[in-house]
Amino acid sequence: MSKKSNRINIPEAREAMDKFKMEAANEVGVNLKQGYNGDLSSREAGSVGGQMVKKMIESYEKNL
């Protein structure tokens, strides 16, 4: 059985996370659309995820 691992722990955060993902995608030049984005290449999807992690780390470091 596969277990879905990309669930958001706090359901109220979904909208903010979607906005954050779209901002990160725009910064790296990936055209995300609302809903399904399965047509993205692994490179494009990875660049969005990497940008999100980079921004989260920067935010954490600023708050130290």
CHARMM internal coordinates of N, CA and C (Angstrom, degrees):
IC EDIT
DIST 1 N 1 CA 1.4450
DIST 1 CA 1 C 1.5178
ANGL 1 N 1 CA 1 C 110.28
DIST 1 C 2 N 1.3183
ANGL 1 CA 1 C 2 N 115.86
DIHE 1 N 1 CA 1 C 2 N 134.63
DIST 2 N 2 CA 1.4606
ANGL 1 C 2 N 2 CA 118.35
DIHE 1 CA 1 C 2 N 2 CA 177.31
DIST 2 CA 2 C 1.5197
ANGL 2 N 2 CA 2 C 108.87
DIHE 1 C 2 N 2 CA 2 C -93.07
DIST 2 C 3 N 1.2898
ANGL 2 CA 2 C 3 N 114.41
DIHE 2 N 2 CA 2 C 3 N 140.88
DIST 3 N 3 CA 1.4630
ANGL 2 C 3 N 3 CA 120.95
DIHE 2 CA 2 C 3 N 3 CA 179.21
DIST 3 CA 3 C 1.5169
ANGL 3 N 3 CA 3 C 108.06
DIHE 2 C 3 N 3 CA 3 C -110.76
DIST 3 C 4 N 1.3031
ANGL 3 CA 3 C 4 N 116.64
DIHE 3 N 3 CA 3 C 4 N 126.36
DIST 4 N 4 CA 1.4592
ANGL 3 C 4 N 4 CA 120.99
DIHE 3 CA 3 C 4 N 4 CA 179.62
DIST 4 CA 4 C 1.5168
ANGL 4 N 4 CA 4 C 109.07
DIHE 3 C 4 N 4 CA 4 C -68.72
DIST 4 C 5 N 1.3347
ANGL 4 CA 4 C 5 N 117.13
DIHE 4 N 4 CA 4 C 5 N 120.56
DIST 5 N 5 CA 1.4619
ANGL 4 C 5 N 5 CA 120.39
DIHE 4 CA 4 C 5 N 5 CA -174.56
DIST 5 CA 5 C 1.5222
ANGL 5 N 5 CA 5 C 113.57
DIHE 4 C 5 N 5 CA 5 C -103.45
DIST 5 C 6 N 1.3161
ANGL 5 CA 5 C 6 N 118.68
DIHE 5 N 5 CA 5 C 6 N -2.94
DIST 6 N 6 CA 1.4616
ANGL 5 C 6 N 6 CA 119.10
DIHE 5 CA 5 C 6 N 6 CA -177.13
DIST 6 CA 6 C 1.5238
ANGL 6 N 6 CA 6 C 112.60
DIHE 5 C 6 N 6 CA 6 C -100.97
DIST 6 C 7 N 1.3133
ANGL 6 CA 6 C 7 N 116.47
DIHE 6 N 6 CA 6 C 7 N 30.40
DIST 7 N 7 CA 1.4609
ANGL 6 C 7 N 7 CA 120.54
DIHE 6 CA 6 C 7 N 7 CA 176.54
DIST 7 CA 7 C 1.5181
ANGL 7 N 7 CA 7 C 110.46
DIHE 6 C 7 N 7 CA 7 C -74.78
DIST 7 C 8 N 1.3011
ANGL 7 CA 7 C 8 N 115.09
DIHE 7 N 7 CA 7 C 8 N 145.96
DIST 8 N 8 CA 1.4562
ANGL 7 C 8 N 8 CA 120.47
DIHE 7 CA 7 C 8 N 8 CA 175.89
DIST 8 CA 8 C 1.5211
ANGL 8 N 8 CA 8 C 107.36
DIHE 7 C 8 N 8 CA 8 C -87.18
DIST 8 C 9 N 1.3187
ANGL 8 CA 8 C 9 N 116.61
DIHE 8 N 8 CA 8 C 9 N 130.05
DIST 9 N 9 CA 1.4627
ANGL 8 C 9 N 9 CA 121.21
DIHE 8 CA 8 C 9 N 9 CA -177.54
DIST 9 CA 9 C 1.5193
ANGL 9 N 9 CA 9 C 112.83
DIHE 8 C 9 N 9 CA 9 C -66.77
DIST 9 C 10 N 1.3136
ANGL 9 CA 9 C 10 N 116.48
DIHE 9 N 9 CA 9 C 10 N -32.11
DIST 10 N 10 CA 1.4643
ANGL 9 C 10 N 10 CA 121.26
DIHE 9 CA 9 C 10 N 10 CA 179.87
DIST 10 CA 10 C 1.5288
ANGL 10 N 10 CA 10 C 107.36
DIHE 9 C 10 N 10 CA 10 C -117.12
DIST 10 C 11 N 1.3391
ANGL 10 CA 10 C 11 N 116.91
DIHE 10 N 10 CA 10 C 11 N 102.67
DIST 11 N 11 CA 1.4694
ANGL 10 C 11 N 11 CA 120.38
DIHE 10 CA 10 C 11 N 11 CA -174.83
DIST 11 CA 11 C 1.5281
ANGL 11 N 11 CA 11 C 113.91
DIHE 10 C 11 N 11 CA 11 C -53.31
DIST 11 C 12 N 1.3207
ANGL 11 CA 11 C 12 N 117.43
DIHE 11 N 11 CA 11 C 12 N -31.98
DIST 12 N 12 CA 1.4619
ANGL 11 C 12 N 12 CA 120.61
DIHE 11 CA 11 C 12 N 12 CA -179.49
DIST 12 CA 12 C 1.5268
ANGL 12 N 12 CA 12 C 112.22
DIHE 11 C 12 N 12 CA 12 C -66.30
DIST 12 C 13 N 1.3151
ANGL 12 CA 12 C 13 N 117.76
DIHE 12 N 12 CA 12 C 13 N -14.88
DIST 13 N 13 CA 1.4611
ANGL 12 C 13 N 13 CA 122.00
DIHE 12 CA 12 C 13 N 13 CA -178.05
DIST 13 CA 13 C 1.5272
ANGL 13 N 13 CA 13 C 112.72
DIHE 12 C 13 N 13 CA 13 C -86.59
DIST 13 C 14 N 1.3275
ANGL 13 CA 13 C 14 N 118.72
DIHE 13 N 13 CA 13 C 14 N -6.97
DIST 14 N 14 CA 1.4694
ANGL 13 C 14 N 14 CA 121.50
DIHE 13 CA 13 C 14 N 14 CA -175.36
DIST 14 CA 14 C 1.5242
ANGL 14 N 14 CA 14 C 112.29
DIHE 13 C 14 N 14 CA 14 C -54.90
DIST 14 C 15 N 1.3201
ANGL 14 CA 14 C 15 N 117.86
DIHE 14 N 14 CA 14 C 15 N -47.90
DIST 15 N 15 CA 1.4667
ANGL 14 C 15 N 15 CA 120.98
DIHE 14 CA 14 C 15 N 15 CA -177.36
DIST 15 CA 15 C 1.5312
ANGL 15 N 15 CA 15 C 111.05
DIHE 14 C 15 N 15 CA 15 C -61.68
DIST 15 C 16 N 1.3285
ANGL 15 CA 15 C 16 N 116.84
DIHE 15 N 15 CA 15 C 16 N -43.67
DIST 16 N 16 CA 1.4649
ANGL 15 C 16 N 16 CA 120.66
DIHE 15 CA 15 C 16 N 16 CA 179.44
DIST 16 CA 16 C 1.5221
ANGL 16 N 16 CA 16 C 110.87
DIHE 15 C 16 N 16 CA 16 C -65.13
DIST 16 C 17 N 1.3242
ANGL 16 CA 16 C 17 N 117.62
DIHE 16 N 16 CA 16 C 17 N -39.46
DIST 17 N 17 CA 1.4621
ANGL 16 C 17 N 17 CA 120.70
DIHE 16 CA 16 C 17 N 17 CA 179.14
DIST 17 CA 17 C 1.5256
ANGL 17 N 17 CA 17 C 111.18
DIHE 16 C 17 N 17 CA 17 C -67.22
DIST 17 C 18 N 1.3234
ANGL 17 CA 17 C 18 N 117.32
DIHE 17 N 17 CA 17 C 18 N -39.22
DIST 18 N 18 CA 1.4647
ANGL 17 C 18 N 18 CA 120.11
DIHE 17 CA 17 C 18 N 18 CA 177.07
DIST 18 CA 18 C 1.5258
ANGL 18 N 18 CA 18 C 110.69
DIHE 17 C 18 N 18 CA 18 C -62.99
DIST 18 C 19 N 1.3315
ANGL 18 CA 18 C 19 N 116.68
DIHE 18 N 18 CA 18 C 19 N -41.48
DIST 19 N 19 CA 1.4686
ANGL 18 C 19 N 19 CA 120.89
DIHE 18 CA 18 C 19 N 19 CA 177.95
DIST 19 CA 19 C 1.5312
ANGL 19 N 19 CA 19 C 110.39
DIHE 18 C 19 N 19 CA 19 C -63.73
DIST 19 C 20 N 1.3352
ANGL 19 CA 19 C 20 N 115.89
DIHE 19 N 19 CA 19 C 20 N -43.46
DIST 20 N 20 CA 1.4602
ANGL 19 C 20 N 20 CA 121.99
DIHE 19 CA 19 C 20 N 20 CA 178.67
DIST 20 CA 20 C 1.5320
ANGL 20 N 20 CA 20 C 110.65
DIHE 19 C 20 N 20 CA 20 C -60.17
DIST 20 C 21 N 1.3325
ANGL 20 CA 20 C 21 N 116.71
DIHE 20 N 20 CA 20 C 21 N -42.46
DIST 21 N 21 CA 1.4594
ANGL 20 C 21 N 21 CA 121.66
DIHE 20 CA 20 C 21 N 21 CA 179.65
DIST 21 CA 21 C 1.5305
ANGL 21 N 21 CA 21 C 110.59
DIHE 20 C 21 N 21 CA 21 C -63.94
DIST 21 C 22 N 1.3299
ANGL 21 CA 21 C 22 N 117.06
DIHE 21 N 21 CA 21 C 22 N -41.90
DIST 22 N 22 CA 1.4659
ANGL 21 C 22 N 22 CA 120.45
DIHE 21 CA 21 C 22 N 22 CA 179.87
DIST 22 CA 22 C 1.5283
ANGL 22 N 22 CA 22 C 111.18
DIHE 21 C 22 N 22 CA 22 C -65.53
DIST 22 C 23 N 1.3308
ANGL 22 CA 22 C 23 N 117.09
DIHE 22 N 22 CA 22 C 23 N -39.96
DIST 23 N 23 CA 1.4634
ANGL 22 C 23 N 23 CA 121.16
DIHE 22 CA 22 C 23 N 23 CA 177.73
DIST 23 CA 23 C 1.5245
ANGL 23 N 23 CA 23 C 110.46
DIHE 22 C 23 N 23 CA 23 C -62.78
DIST 23 C 24 N 1.3281
ANGL 23 CA 23 C 24 N 116.92
DIHE 23 N 23 CA 23 C 24 N -44.88
DIST 24 N 24 CA 1.4622
ANGL 23 C 24 N 24 CA 121.05
DIHE 23 CA 23 C 24 N 24 CA 179.53
DIST 24 CA 24 C 1.5241
ANGL 24 N 24 CA 24 C 110.39
DIHE 23 C 24 N 24 CA 24 C -62.69
DIST 24 C 25 N 1.3170
ANGL 24 CA 24 C 25 N 117.25
DIHE 24 N 24 CA 24 C 25 N -41.28
DIST 25 N 25 CA 1.4620
ANGL 24 C 25 N 25 CA 121.35
DIHE 24 CA 24 C 25 N 25 CA 179.48
DIST 25 CA 25 C 1.5247
ANGL 25 N 25 CA 25 C 110.80
DIHE 24 C 25 N 25 CA 25 C -62.78
DIST 25 C 26 N 1.3228
ANGL 25 CA 25 C 26 N 116.80
DIHE 25 N 25 CA 25 C 26 N -43.46
DIST 26 N 26 CA 1.4669
ANGL 25 C 26 N 26 CA 120.54
DIHE 25 CA 25 C 26 N 26 CA 178.67
DIST 26 CA 26 C 1.5231
ANGL 26 N 26 CA 26 C 111.02
DIHE 25 C 26 N 26 CA 26 C -61.53
DIST 26 C 27 N 1.3344
ANGL 26 CA 26 C 27 N 116.74
DIHE 26 N 26 CA 26 C 27 N -38.69
DIST 27 N 27 CA 1.4637
ANGL 26 C 27 N 27 CA 120.69
DIHE 26 CA 26 C 27 N 27 CA -178.62
DIST 27 CA 27 C 1.5274
ANGL 27 N 27 CA 27 C 112.72
DIHE 26 C 27 N 27 CA 27 C -64.70
DIST 27 C 28 N 1.3195
ANGL 27 CA 27 C 28 N 117.38
DIHE 27 N 27 CA 27 C 28 N -30.58
DIST 28 N 28 CA 1.4723
ANGL 27 C 28 N 28 CA 120.18
DIHE 27 CA 27 C 28 N 28 CA -179.38
DIST 28 CA 28 C 1.5285
ANGL 28 N 28 CA 28 C 111.94
DIHE 27 C 28 N 28 CA 28 C -102.53
DIST 28 C 29 N 1.3395
ANGL 28 CA 28 C 29 N 116.77
DIHE 28 N 28 CA 28 C 29 N 6.06
DIST 29 N 29 CA 1.4590
ANGL 28 C 29 N 29 CA 120.96
DIHE 28 CA 28 C 29 N 29 CA 174.16
DIST 29 CA 29 C 1.5173
ANGL 29 N 29 CA 29 C 115.16
DIHE 28 C 29 N 29 CA 29 C 78.53
DIST 29 C 30 N 1.3284
ANGL 29 CA 29 C 30 N 117.65
DIHE 29 N 29 CA 29 C 30 N 25.91
DIST 30 N 30 CA 1.4633
ANGL 29 C 30 N 30 CA 121.61
DIHE 29 CA 29 C 30 N 30 CA 177.65
DIST 30 CA 30 C 1.5218
ANGL 30 N 30 CA 30 C 108.21
DIHE 29 C 30 N 30 CA 30 C -101.69
DIST 30 C 31 N 1.3168
ANGL 30 CA 30 C 31 N 116.09
DIHE 30 N 30 CA 30 C 31 N 130.06
DIST 31 N 31 CA 1.4571
ANGL 30 C 31 N 31 CA 121.27
DIHE 30 CA 30 C 31 N 31 CA -177.43
DIST 31 CA 31 C 1.5247
ANGL 31 N 31 CA 31 C 109.73
DIHE 30 C 31 N 31 CA 31 C -89.18
DIST 31 C 32 N 1.3441
ANGL 31 CA 31 C 32 N 116.77
DIHE 31 N 31 CA 31 C 32 N 93.85
DIST 32 N 32 CA 1.4651
ANGL 31 C 32 N 32 CA 121.32
DIHE 31 CA 31 C 32 N 32 CA 175.84
DIST 32 CA 32 C 1.5086
ANGL 32 N 32 CA 32 C 108.81
DIHE 31 C 32 N 32 CA 32 C -87.97
DIST 32 C 33 N 1.3061
ANGL 32 CA 32 C 33 N 115.42
DIHE 32 N 32 CA 32 C 33 N 149.17
DIST 33 N 33 CA 1.4527
ANGL 32 C 33 N 33 CA 120.23
DIHE 32 CA 32 C 33 N 33 CA 173.49
DIST 33 CA 33 C 1.5207
ANGL 33 N 33 CA 33 C 108.31
DIHE 32 C 33 N 33 CA 33 C -122.12
DIST 33 C 34 N 1.3132
ANGL 33 CA 33 C 34 N 116.93
DIHE 33 N 33 CA 33 C 34 N 161.54
DIST 34 N 34 CA 1.4621
ANGL 33 C 34 N 34 CA 120.66
DIHE 33 CA 33 C 34 N 34 CA 178.26
DIST 34 CA 34 C 1.5243
ANGL 34 N 34 CA 34 C 108.37
DIHE 33 C 34 N 34 CA 34 C -64.56
DIST 34 C 35 N 1.3139
ANGL 34 CA 34 C 35 N 116.42
DIHE 34 N 34 CA 34 C 35 N 139.22
DIST 35 N 35 CA 1.4634
ANGL 34 C 35 N 35 CA 120.42
DIHE 34 CA 34 C 35 N 35 CA 178.09
DIST 35 CA 35 C 1.5146
ANGL 35 N 35 CA 35 C 112.56
DIHE 34 C 35 N 35 CA 35 C 89.51
DIST 35 C 36 N 1.3210
ANGL 35 CA 35 C 36 N 115.94
DIHE 35 N 35 CA 35 C 36 N -138.05
DIST 36 N 36 CA 1.4601
ANGL 35 C 36 N 36 CA 123.54
DIHE 35 CA 35 C 36 N 36 CA -173.13
DIST 36 CA 36 C 1.5204
ANGL 36 N 36 CA 36 C 112.03
DIHE 35 C 36 N 36 CA 36 C -70.38
DIST 36 C 37 N 1.3362
ANGL 36 CA 36 C 37 N 116.48
DIHE 36 N 36 CA 36 C 37 N 129.85
DIST 37 N 37 CA 1.4607
ANGL 36 C 37 N 37 CA 122.65
DIHE 36 CA 36 C 37 N 37 CA 176.80
DIST 37 CA 37 C 1.5210
ANGL 37 N 37 CA 37 C 111.11
DIHE 36 C 37 N 37 CA 37 C -129.04
DIST 37 C 38 N 1.3205
ANGL 37 CA 37 C 38 N 116.29
DIHE 37 N 37 CA 37 C 38 N 33.54
DIST 38 N 38 CA 1.4596
ANGL 37 C 38 N 38 CA 121.38
DIHE 37 CA 37 C 38 N 38 CA -177.76
DIST 38 CA 38 C 1.5141
ANGL 38 N 38 CA 38 C 114.22
DIHE 37 C 38 N 38 CA 38 C -67.56
DIST 38 C 39 N 1.3190
ANGL 38 CA 38 C 39 N 117.29
DIHE 38 N 38 CA 38 C 39 N -9.46
DIST 39 N 39 CA 1.4626
ANGL 38 C 39 N 39 CA 120.34
DIHE 38 CA 38 C 39 N 39 CA 179.07
DIST 39 CA 39 C 1.5253
ANGL 39 N 39 CA 39 C 112.39
DIHE 38 C 39 N 39 CA 39 C -85.32
DIST 39 C 40 N 1.3407
ANGL 39 CA 39 C 40 N 118.16
DIHE 39 N 39 CA 39 C 40 N -1.28
DIST 40 N 40 CA 1.4637
ANGL 39 C 40 N 40 CA 121.15
DIHE 39 CA 39 C 40 N 40 CA 176.91
DIST 40 CA 40 C 1.5185
ANGL 40 N 40 CA 40 C 110.07
DIHE 39 C 40 N 40 CA 40 C -72.38
DIST 40 C 41 N 1.3130
ANGL 40 CA 40 C 41 N 115.46
DIHE 40 N 40 CA 40 C 41 N 146.78
DIST 41 N 41 CA 1.4628
ANGL 40 C 41 N 41 CA 119.09
DIHE 40 CA 40 C 41 N 41 CA 174.43
DIST 41 CA 41 C 1.5291
ANGL 41 N 41 CA 41 C 108.60
DIHE 40 C 41 N 41 CA 41 C -74.77
DIST 41 C 42 N 1.3172
ANGL 41 CA 41 C 42 N 116.20
DIHE 41 N 41 CA 41 C 42 N 162.66
DIST 42 N 42 CA 1.4631
ANGL 41 C 42 N 42 CA 120.56
DIHE 41 CA 41 C 42 N 42 CA 177.21
DIST 42 CA 42 C 1.5178
ANGL 42 N 42 CA 42 C 110.24
DIHE 41 C 42 N 42 CA 42 C -60.42
DIST 42 C 43 N 1.3088
ANGL 42 CA 42 C 43 N 116.45
DIHE 42 N 42 CA 42 C 43 N -37.21
DIST 43 N 43 CA 1.4681
ANGL 42 C 43 N 43 CA 120.87
DIHE 42 CA 42 C 43 N 43 CA 179.52
DIST 43 CA 43 C 1.5262
ANGL 43 N 43 CA 43 C 110.86
DIHE 42 C 43 N 43 CA 43 C -62.99
DIST 43 C 44 N 1.3340
ANGL 43 CA 43 C 44 N 117.04
DIHE 43 N 43 CA 43 C 44 N -44.88
DIST 44 N 44 CA 1.4617
ANGL 43 C 44 N 44 CA 120.56
DIHE 43 CA 43 C 44 N 44 CA 179.66
DIST 44 CA 44 C 1.5229
ANGL 44 N 44 CA 44 C 111.11
DIHE 43 C 44 N 44 CA 44 C -64.85
DIST 44 C 45 N 1.3275
ANGL 44 CA 44 C 45 N 116.92
DIHE 44 N 44 CA 44 C 45 N -47.55
DIST 45 N 45 CA 1.4655
ANGL 44 C 45 N 45 CA 120.77
DIHE 44 CA 44 C 45 N 45 CA 179.96
DIST 45 CA 45 C 1.5214
ANGL 45 N 45 CA 45 C 110.38
DIHE 44 C 45 N 45 CA 45 C -61.69
DIST 45 C 46 N 1.3154
ANGL 45 CA 45 C 46 N 116.80
DIHE 45 N 45 CA 45 C 46 N -41.42
DIST 46 N 46 CA 1.4576
ANGL 45 C 46 N 46 CA 120.92
DIHE 45 CA 45 C 46 N 46 CA 179.22
DIST 46 CA 46 C 1.5101
ANGL 46 N 46 CA 46 C 112.61
DIHE 45 C 46 N 46 CA 46 C -65.19
DIST 46 C 47 N 1.3237
ANGL 46 CA 46 C 47 N 116.81
DIHE 46 N 46 CA 46 C 47 N -36.16
DIST 47 N 47 CA 1.4656
ANGL 46 C 47 N 47 CA 119.20
DIHE 46 CA 46 C 47 N 47 CA 179.64
DIST 47 CA 47 C 1.5235
ANGL 47 N 47 CA 47 C 110.77
DIHE 46 C 47 N 47 CA 47 C -68.28
DIST 47 C 48 N 1.3301
ANGL 47 CA 47 C 48 N 117.20
DIHE 47 N 47 CA 47 C 48 N -34.52
DIST 48 N 48 CA 1.4653
ANGL 47 C 48 N 48 CA 120.59
DIHE 47 CA 47 C 48 N 48 CA 177.24
DIST 48 CA 48 C 1.5287
ANGL 48 N 48 CA 48 C 109.43
DIHE 47 C 48 N 48 CA 48 C -67.09
DIST 48 C 49 N 1.3296
ANGL 48 CA 48 C 49 N 116.59
DIHE 48 N 48 CA 48 C 49 N -48.35
DIST 49 N 49 CA 1.4596
ANGL 48 C 49 N 49 CA 120.38
DIHE 48 CA 48 C 49 N 49 CA 178.83
DIST 49 CA 49 C 1.5149
ANGL 49 N 49 CA 49 C 112.06
DIHE 48 C 49 N 49 CA 49 C -61.02
DIST 49 C 50 N 1.3195
ANGL 49 CA 49 C 50 N 116.77
DIHE 49 N 49 CA 49 C 50 N -41.97
DIST 50 N 50 CA 1.4598
ANGL 49 C 50 N 50 CA 120.84
DIHE 49 CA 49 C 50 N 50 CA 178.63
DIST 50 CA 50 C 1.5086
ANGL 50 N 50 CA 50 C 112.32
DIHE 49 C 50 N 50 CA 50 C -63.03
DIST 50 C 51 N 1.3227
ANGL 50 CA 50 C 51 N 116.69
DIHE 50 N 50 CA 50 C 51 N -40.05
DIST 51 N 51 CA 1.4687
ANGL 50 C 51 N 51 CA 120.95
DIHE 50 CA 50 C 51 N 51 CA 178.39
DIST 51 CA 51 C 1.5270
ANGL 51 N 51 CA 51 C 110.24
DIHE 50 C 51 N 51 CA 51 C -65.77
DIST 51 C 52 N 1.3352
ANGL 51 CA 51 C 52 N 116.63
DIHE 51 N 51 CA 51 C 52 N -38.98
DIST 52 N 52 CA 1.4604
ANGL 51 C 52 N 52 CA 119.82
DIHE 51 CA 51 C 52 N 52 CA 178.42
DIST 52 CA 52 C 1.5277
ANGL 52 N 52 CA 52 C 110.63
DIHE 51 C 52 N 52 CA 52 C -62.70
DIST 52 C 53 N 1.3281
ANGL 52 CA 52 C 53 N 116.55
DIHE 52 N 52 CA 52 C 53 N -44.90
DIST 53 N 53 CA 1.4685
ANGL 52 C 53 N 53 CA 120.41
DIHE 52 CA 52 C 53 N 53 CA 179.21
DIST 53 CA 53 C 1.5169
ANGL 53 N 53 CA 53 C 110.39
DIHE 52 C 53 N 53 CA 53 C -63.28
DIST 53 C 54 N 1.3236
ANGL 53 CA 53 C 54 N 117.00
DIHE 53 N 53 CA 53 C 54 N -42.69
DIST 54 N 54 CA 1.4654
ANGL 53 C 54 N 54 CA 121.08
DIHE 53 CA 53 C 54 N 54 CA 179.23
DIST 54 CA 54 C 1.5307
ANGL 54 N 54 CA 54 C 110.73
DIHE 53 C 54 N 54 CA 54 C -58.19
DIST 54 C 55 N 1.3336
ANGL 54 CA 54 C 55 N 116.49
DIHE 54 N 54 CA 54 C 55 N -45.59
DIST 55 N 55 CA 1.4600
ANGL 54 C 55 N 55 CA 120.60
DIHE 54 CA 54 C 55 N 55 CA -179.74
DIST 55 CA 55 C 1.5291
ANGL 55 N 55 CA 55 C 111.62
DIHE 54 C 55 N 55 CA 55 C -66.71
DIST 55 C 56 N 1.3330
ANGL 55 CA 55 C 56 N 117.36
DIHE 55 N 55 CA 55 C 56 N -36.46
DIST 56 N 56 CA 1.4651
ANGL 55 C 56 N 56 CA 120.15
DIHE 55 CA 55 C 56 N 56 CA 178.63
DIST 56 CA 56 C 1.5181
ANGL 56 N 56 CA 56 C 110.89
DIHE 55 C 56 N 56 CA 56 C -66.55
DIST 56 C 57 N 1.3252
ANGL 56 CA 56 C 57 N 116.73
DIHE 56 N 56 CA 56 C 57 N -40.75
DIST 57 N 57 CA 1.4630
ANGL 56 C 57 N 57 CA 120.45
DIHE 56 CA 56 C 57 N 57 CA 178.76
DIST 57 CA 57 C 1.5219
ANGL 57 N 57 CA 57 C 110.41
DIHE 56 C 57 N 57 CA 57 C -65.82
DIST 57 C 58 N 1.3295
ANGL 57 CA 57 C 58 N 117.65
DIHE 57 N 57 CA 57 C 58 N -43.53
DIST 58 N 58 CA 1.4665
ANGL 57 C 58 N 58 CA 121.24
DIHE 57 CA 57 C 58 N 58 CA 177.65
DIST 58 CA 58 C 1.5262
ANGL 58 N 58 CA 58 C 110.62
DIHE 57 C 58 N 58 CA 58 C -59.16
DIST 58 C 59 N 1.3263
ANGL 58 CA 58 C 59 N 116.92
DIHE 58 N 58 CA 58 C 59 N -42.80
DIST 59 N 59 CA 1.4556
ANGL 58 C 59 N 59 CA 121.21
DIHE 58 CA 58 C 59 N 59 CA 179.30
DIST 59 CA 59 C 1.5221
ANGL 59 N 59 CA 59 C 110.95
DIHE 58 C 59 N 59 CA 59 C -63.68
DIST 59 C 60 N 1.3124
ANGL 59 CA 59 C 60 N 117.16
DIHE 59 N 59 CA 59 C 60 N -42.58
DIST 60 N 60 CA 1.4556
ANGL 59 C 60 N 60 CA 121.15
DIHE 59 CA 59 C 60 N 60 CA 179.06
DIST 60 CA 60 C 1.5399
ANGL 60 N 60 CA 60 C 110.79
DIHE 59 C 60 N 60 CA 60 C -63.18
DIST 60 C 61 N 1.3269
ANGL 60 CA 60 C 61 N 115.45
DIHE 60 N 60 CA 60 C 61 N -44.77
DIST 61 N 61 CA 1.4748
ANGL 60 C 61 N 61 CA 119.47
DIHE 60 CA 60 C 61 N 61 CA -178.46
DIST 61 CA 61 C 1.5303
ANGL 61 N 61 CA 61 C 111.31
DIHE 60 C 61 N 61 CA 61 C -63.78
DIST 61 C 62 N 1.3285
ANGL 61 CA 61 C 62 N 117.60
DIHE 61 N 61 CA 61 C 62 N -35.66
DIST 62 N 62 CA 1.4596
ANGL 61 C 62 N 62 CA 120.78
DIHE 61 CA 61 C 62 N 62 CA 178.28
DIST 62 CA 62 C 1.5200
ANGL 62 N 62 CA 62 C 111.40
DIHE 61 C 62 N 62 CA 62 C -65.07
DIST 62 C 63 N 1.3245
ANGL 62 CA 62 C 63 N 116.46
DIHE 62 N 62 CA 62 C 63 N -29.09
DIST 63 N 63 CA 1.4643
ANGL 62 C 63 N 63 CA 120.72
DIHE 62 CA 62 C 63 N 63 CA -176.29
DIST 63 CA 63 C 1.5293
ANGL 63 N 63 CA 63 C 112.81
DIHE 62 C 63 N 63 CA 63 C -91.50
DIST 63 C 64 N 1.3137
ANGL 63 CA 63 C 64 N 117.78
DIHE 63 N 63 CA 63 C 64 N 3.76
DIST 64 N 64 CA 1.4714
ANGL 63 C 64 N 64 CA 119.93
DIHE 63 CA 63 C 64 N 64 CA 177.92
DIST 64 CA 64 C 1.5050
ANGL 64 N 64 CA 64 C 111.62
DIHE 63 C 64 N 64 CA 64 C -74.40
END
COOR INIT
IC SEED 1 N 1 CA 1 C
IC BUILD
